[in-house]
Amino acid sequence: MATTLDENKKQIRNLVSRVLQIDPAELTEESRFQEDHDADSLRILGVLAALEDEFDVSIDQSEVIRIVNLAGVYDIVAEAAGWRQ
């Protein structure tokens, strides 16, 4: 069964909230991980590693600069997984 965009987004939100140790309800697509949720650079790298493991993708470490909010994370994973062209 194909996974929908909404299911992918929910899975990503849950993964990010788990790594950042915050309630998923606190995350919005625009809330900034470092500024709004006190995430340090190690947690951001943890998000990158968790995304690679969860979605079986390879994400270049240069992409870490885009891991600032959920919208950026969705884009990175979608590109790496080939969800959209």
C-alpha positions as CSV (number, residue, x, y, z in Angstrom):
1,M,0.0,0.0,0.0
2,A,1.4,3.4,-0.9
3,T,2.1,5.9,1.8
4,T,0.4,9.2,1.4
5,L,2.1,12.6,1.8
6,D,0.1,13.2,5.0
7,E,1.4,9.9,6.5
8,N,5.0,10.7,5.5
9,K,4.7,14.1,7.1
10,K,3.2,12.6,10.3
11,Q,6.0,10.1,10.4
12,I,8.6,12.8,10.0
13,R,7.0,15.0,12.6
14,N,7.0,12.1,15.1
15,L,10.7,11.3,14.3
16,V,11.8,14.9,14.7
17,S,9.9,15.3,18.0
18,R,11.4,12.1,19.3
19,V,15.0,13.2,18.5
20,L,14.4,16.8,19.8
21,Q,12.6,15.3,22.8
22,I,9.5,17.6,22.4
23,D,5.8,16.9,22.0
24,P,4.8,16.6,18.3
25,A,2.0,19.1,18.9
26,E,4.6,21.7,19.7
27,L,6.1,21.4,16.2
28,T,4.7,23.5,13.4
29,E,6.0,23.5,9.8
30,E,7.5,26.9,10.4
31,S,8.7,26.7,14.0
32,R,12.5,26.7,14.1
33,F,14.3,23.9,15.8
34,Q,17.1,25.9,17.4
35,E,15.4,29.2,18.1
36,D,11.9,27.9,19.1
37,H,12.8,24.4,20.6
38,D,16.3,24.9,21.9
39,A,17.8,22.2,19.7
40,D,21.6,22.2,19.6
41,S,23.7,21.2,16.6
42,L,24.1,17.6,17.9
43,R,20.3,17.2,18.0
44,I,20.1,18.5,14.4
45,L,22.7,16.0,13.3
46,G,20.7,13.4,15.2
47,V,17.6,14.3,13.1
48,L,19.7,13.9,9.9
49,A,20.9,10.4,11.0
50,A,17.4,9.3,12.1
51,L,15.9,10.4,8.8
52,E,18.5,8.4,6.9
53,D,17.7,5.3,9.1
54,E,14.0,5.7,9.0
55,F,13.6,6.3,5.3
56,D,16.6,4.3,4.1
57,V,18.0,7.3,2.2
58,S,21.4,9.0,2.0
59,I,21.4,12.7,2.8
60,D,24.5,14.7,2.2
61,Q,25.7,16.4,5.4
62,S,25.8,19.7,3.6
63,E,22.0,19.5,3.8
64,V,22.1,20.0,7.5
65,I,21.8,23.8,7.0
66,R,18.3,23.1,5.6
67,I,17.2,21.3,8.8
68,V,15.8,24.3,10.5
69,N,12.1,23.4,10.6
70,L,9.7,20.7,9.5
71,A,9.1,22.3,6.1
72,G,12.9,22.0,5.4
73,V,13.0,18.4,6.6
74,Y,10.0,17.4,4.4
75,D,11.8,18.9,1.4
76,I,15.1,17.1,2.2
77,V,13.5,13.7,2.7
78,A,11.2,14.1,-0.3
79,E,14.2,14.9,-2.5
80,A,16.4,12.0,-1.1
81,A,13.5,9.5,-1.3
82,G,12.4,10.6,-4.8
83,W,8.9,11.3,-3.6
84,R,8.6,14.2,-6.1
85,Q,10.4,15.2,-9.2
